[in-house]
Amino acid sequence: MLIGDVARRSGVSARMLRHYESLGLVRPTGRTGSGYRRYSEEDIRRILHIESLRSLGLSLRDVGRALDDPGFAPAELVEDLIRRTRERIAAETELLTRLRRLDAAEPAGWEEALQVVSLLQALESKSPGTRQRAALSAGEDVPVPVEALVEAVLGESDPIVAGALRWALAQAGGDGAVLLAEGLRAPEAEVRERAVRSIAELPDGTATALLRDALGNPDAVVRRYAALALGARGGAEAVPTLVDMVVEAVNDADAADALAVLAGDPALAERIATGLVDRLTHGARGRDDGPDAGGPDADGPDAGPDALGPDARRRLTQALADIPGSTASRALEELSRDGDRAVALTATYILKLRDTR
């Protein structure tokens, strides 16, 4: 069979067949009287084997080894091919993501497109300073896709850079809250914390709804950050968690401040006072134990799950200081006669301040 017939039958061009011959991969069985290459059926089978191996990503050198070396073991080579293929897919996926984000930014021209690409690269820099500058410049002159900011903030370990990224997200608007919601379900505790802290800084209604849902999150840290943010927004749903935080000495000062803000509503003030008094009377409702039960400024509870220690009772008494209404006042009167001298002195001092006001 002549080279033209072989090319038609195998799908390999005559030029490539000559190249295979120059490399010694396929040698025509013979030549015609006119000098044309003549290929046998065995030659054609070898050509098809070459193409099959090339389809797996083998180099022509490796193809030759596979076909001619009787002791050739494919396992190691195949493993290397798998590794290289995964690396190539990862690189192509990264490129595709960058192109999609560039498309989402809708640059007006190539100058703006190059600025967007430069900013996206800066967000991935190994230098915290470079990442921070990129975050602070996002949205000022160069539109950055919200998706890129969300990915950056969920993966950011530097607290200063993370703060800049949260600010950039809040400025960007869009569907940042929806994208961050995925982070609340991440298997890594640090990613869940970054997600809830970022959502807490978004002012829209979607973020508020996500924070309400986060009060039921199995991660105690997520619940606590959500409660603090909701308290600042007037969310009454946060009251039980905020009271727990006071009891457990987990960011208790901020929790007490949030309760004081919520108590600006007279009806809610009575509910908050009742909750604080109930914990003083009946003890701890239970704690968030477990590996992720830490949280902002956690220093742990002072007593077991069934009774409150003196420090916890003193924190609850202090929390009543900024809660208006008769329920809080009556509770402080009783606490001023408490058997724990520190609690009694704290309540007495608070009552004097309330009288002054």
C-alpha positions in Angstrom: 0.0 0.0 0.0 1.4 3.4 -1.0 1.8 6.4 1.3 -1.3 8.1 0.0 -3.5 5.1 0.6 -2.1 4.7 4.1 -2.8 8.3 4.9 -6.4 8.0 3.8 -6.9 4.7 5.7 -5.2 5.7 8.9 -6.1 9.4 9.0 -2.4 10.3 9.4 -1.1 12.8 6.9 1.6 11.8 4.4 3.9 14.5 6.0 3.5 13.0 9.5 4.2 9.5 8.1 7.4 10.8 6.7 8.2 12.4 10.1 7.5 9.0 11.8 9.9 7.4 9.4 12.6 10.0 10.1 12.3 9.2 13.8 12.5 5.5 13.2 8.9 4.9 14.5 7.6 3.4 11.2 9.7 2.1 8.4 7.9 1.1 5.2 8.4 -2.5 4.4 9.8 -1.7 1.0 9.6 0.5 -2.1 8.2 0.2 -5.5 10.3 0.1 -8.7 9.7 3.8 -9.0 11.0 4.4 -5.5 7.6 5.0 -3.8 7.2 3.8 -0.1 5.2 0.6 0.3 3.5 -0.2 3.6 2.3 -3.6 4.8 -0.7 -4.4 6.9 1.7 -4.7 9.9 3.0 -1.2 9.2 -0.5 0.2 9.2 -1.3 -1.6 12.5 1.9 0.0 14.0 0.8 3.5 12.8 -2.6 3.0 14.4 -0.8 1.9 17.7 1.3 5.1 17.5 -1.8 7.2 17.2 -3.5 5.4 20.1 -0.6 6.0 22.4 -0.3 9.7 21.3 -3.9 10.2 22.2 -3.0 9.4 25.8 -0.5 12.2 25.8 2.7 10.2 25.3 5.6 11.9 23.5 6.8 10.3 20.3 9.9 9.2 22.2 7.8 7.4 24.8 5.7 5.9 22.0 8.8 4.4 20.5 9.9 3.0 23.9 6.4 1.5 24.5 6.4 -0.2 21.1 10.0 -1.4 20.8 11.2 -2.1 24.4 9.9 -5.6 25.5 10.6 -4.7 29.2 8.8 -1.4 29.0 6.4 -1.0 32.1 3.6 1.5 31.5 2.5 2.0 35.1 5.1 4.7 36.0 4.6 6.5 32.7 0.8 6.4 33.1 1.1 7.8 36.6 3.2 10.6 35.4 0.7 11.3 32.6 -2.1 11.5 35.1 -0.1 14.0 37.3 0.7 16.2 34.3 -2.9 16.1 33.0 -4.2 17.2 36.4 -1.7 20.1 36.5 -2.8 21.1 33.0 -6.5 20.9 33.9 -5.8 23.0 37.0 -4.0 25.6 34.9 -6.7 25.6 32.2 -9.4 25.9 34.9 -7.6 28.8 36.5 -7.3 30.5 33.1 -11.0 29.9 32.4 -11.9 31.4 35.7 -9.8 34.5 35.1 -11.3 34.9 31.6 -14.8 34.6 33.0 -14.1 37.2 35.6 -12.6 39.5 33.0 -15.8 39.1 31.0 -17.9 39.8 34.1 -16.0 43.1 34.6 -17.1 44.2 31.1 -14.1 46.3 30.4 -14.7 49.2 28.1 -11.3 48.7 26.3 -8.0 46.9 26.3 -6.5 49.4 28.8 -9.3 48.7 31.3 -9.1 45.0 30.6 -5.4 45.0 31.4 -6.1 46.8 34.6 -8.6 44.2 35.6 -6.2 41.4 34.9 -3.4 43.2 36.8 -5.7 43.6 39.8 -6.9 39.9 39.7 -3.2 38.9 39.7 -2.5 41.2 42.6 -5.2 39.6 44.7 -3.4 36.3 44.2 0.0 37.7 45.1 2.1 36.0 47.9 2.7 39.5 49.3 0.1 40.6 51.9 0.9 44.2 51.1 0.2 43.7 47.4 -3.1 41.9 48.2 -4.1 44.7 50.6 -3.4 47.4 48.0 -5.4 45.4 45.4 -8.4 45.1 47.8 -8.4 48.8 48.7 -8.2 49.8 45.0 -10.9 47.4 43.9 -13.9 49.3 42.7 -12.3 52.7 42.7 -11.0 52.9 39.1 -11.1 49.2 38.1 -14.3 47.1 38.3 -13.5 43.8 40.0 -15.9 40.9 39.8 -17.5 40.1 43.2 -16.8 36.4 42.7 -13.0 37.2 42.8 -13.4 39.2 46.0 -15.4 36.4 47.6 -12.8 33.8 46.7 -10.0 36.1 48.0 -11.6 36.8 51.3 -12.6 33.2 52.0 -8.9 32.2 51.5 -7.3 35.1 53.2 -5.4 34.3 56.4 -3.9 37.8 57.1 -6.3 39.7 59.3 -5.3 43.1 57.9 -5.8 42.0 54.3 -9.0 40.2 55.2 -10.4 43.5 56.6 -9.5 45.3 53.4 -11.2 42.6 51.4 -14.4 42.7 53.5 -14.5 46.5 53.0 -14.1 46.0 49.2 -16.9 43.5 49.2 -19.2 45.8 51.1 -18.4 48.6 48.5 -18.9 46.2 45.5 -22.5 45.3 46.3 -24.0 42.7 43.9 -24.5 39.1 44.9 -21.6 38.9 47.4 -23.8 37.7 50.2 -25.2 34.8 48.1 -21.7 33.7 47.1 -20.4 34.0 50.7 -23.3 31.7 51.9 -21.4 28.7 50.4 -18.6 29.5 52.8 -20.8 29.0 55.8 -21.1 25.3 54.8 -17.4 24.9 54.2 -15.7 21.9 56.0 -12.9 24.2 57.3 -13.7 26.2 60.4 -11.6 29.1 59.4 -13.4 29.5 56.1 -16.8 29.5 57.9 -15.6 32.2 60.2 -14.3 34.3 57.3 -17.7 33.9 55.5 -19.8 35.0 58.5 -17.5 37.9 59.3 -17.8 39.1 55.6 -21.5 38.7 55.5 -21.8 40.7 58.7 -20.3 43.7 57.0 -22.7 43.6 54.0 -25.6 46.0 54.6 -28.3 44.5 52.4 -31.3 42.4 53.3 -29.9 39.2 51.9 -27.0 39.4 54.3 -29.4 40.0 57.2 -31.4 36.9 56.2 -28.3 34.8 56.0 -27.2 36.0 59.5 -30.6 35.0 60.9 -30.1 31.5 59.3 -26.6 31.4 60.7 -28.0 31.5 64.3 -28.8 27.8 63.7 -25.4 26.9 62.3 -23.8 24.0 64.0 -20.6 26.0 64.3 -20.6 28.0 67.5 -18.3 30.6 66.1 -20.6 31.3 63.2 -23.6 31.6 65.5 -21.8 34.1 67.7 -20.5 36.4 64.9 -24.0 36.3 63.4 -25.6 37.2 66.8 -23.3 40.2 67.2 -24.1 41.5 63.7 -27.8 41.0 64.1 -27.7 42.8 67.4 -26.3 45.8 65.7 -29.1 45.6 63.1 -31.9 45.3 65.7 -32.4 41.6 65.3 -34.3 40.3 68.3 -33.5 36.7 67.3 -30.0 37.2 68.5 -30.9 37.8 72.1 -30.5 34.2 73.4 -27.1 33.7 71.7 -25.9 37.1 73.1 -27.0 36.1 76.6 -25.1 32.8 76.2 -22.0 34.8 75.2 -22.2 36.9 78.3 -22.5 33.8 80.4 -19.7 32.0 78.7 -17.3 35.0 78.6 -17.1 34.8 74.8 -16.7 38.3 73.5 -19.0 39.2 76.4 -18.4 42.9 76.4 -19.5 43.2 72.8 -22.4 40.9 73.5 -23.5 43.1 76.4 -23.2 46.2 74.2 -25.4 44.5 71.5 -28.0 43.7 74.1 -28.0 47.3 75.3 -28.6 48.5 71.7 -31.5 46.1 71.3 -32.9 47.3 74.6 -33.6 50.6 73.0 -36.9 49.0 72.1 -38.9 49.1 75.4 -40.7 45.8 74.7 -37.5 44.1 73.8 -35.8 45.6 76.9 -38.2 43.6 79.1 -37.5 40.5 77.1 -33.7 40.9 77.4 -33.9 41.6 81.2 -36.1 38.6 81.7 -33.5 36.5 79.8 -30.6 37.7 81.9 -32.5 37.2 85.1 -33.6 33.8 84.1 -30.0 32.8 83.6 -29.1 34.3 87.0 -31.9 32.3 88.6 -31.7 29.0 86.9 -28.1 28.7 86.0 -26.4 27.8 82.7 -28.6 26.5 79.9 -25.7 24.6 78.4 -22.5 25.3 76.7 -21.0 25.1 73.2 -18.3 22.5 73.7 -16.7 20.7 70.8 -13.6 21.6 68.7 -15.0 24.8 67.1 -16.6 26.2 70.3 -14.0 29.0 70.6 -14.8 32.2 69.0 -14.0 35.9 69.3 -12.1 36.5 72.5 -13.2 33.2 74.1 -11.9 32.6 77.6 -14.3 29.8 78.6 -17.1 29.6 81.1 -16.5 29.6 84.8 -18.8 26.7 85.8 -20.3 23.5 84.5 -23.4 23.3 82.4 -25.8 23.2 85.4 -24.6 26.0 87.6 -23.1 29.5 87.1 -19.9 30.5 88.8 -19.4 33.8 90.5 -17.7 35.4 87.4 -20.6 34.5 85.1 -23.1 35.9 87.6 -21.1 39.1 87.8 -21.1 39.4 84.0 -24.8 39.0 83.9 -25.2 41.6 86.6 -23.1 44.0 84.6 -25.1 43.3 81.4 -28.2 44.5 83.3 -26.6 47.9 83.7 -27.7 49.3 80.3 -31.1 47.5 80.1 -33.9 50.0 81.0 -37.2 49.0 82.6 -38.6 47.7 85.8 -37.6 44.1 85.4 -33.9 45.0 85.2 -34.3 47.4 88.2 -36.0 44.9 90.4 -33.4 42.3 89.5 -30.6 44.7 90.4 -32.3 45.5 93.8 -32.3 41.8 94.6 -28.7 41.3 93.4 -27.6 44.2 95.6 -28.3 41.8 98.5 -26.7 38.8 96.9 -24.7 36.4 99.0 -21.7 36.9 96.6 -20.2 40.1 97.8 -18.7 41.0 94.3 -22.1 40.5 92.7 -23.8 42.6 95.4 -21.3 45.4 95.1 -21.6 45.4 91.3 -25.4 45.6 91.5 -25.3 48.4 94.2 -22.9 50.5 92.0 -25.1 50.0 88.9 -28.2 51.1 90.9 -26.5 54.3 92.0 -25.6 55.0 88.3 -29.2 54.4 87.3 -30.5 56.8 90.0 -28.1 59.4 88.8 -29.3 59.1 85.3 
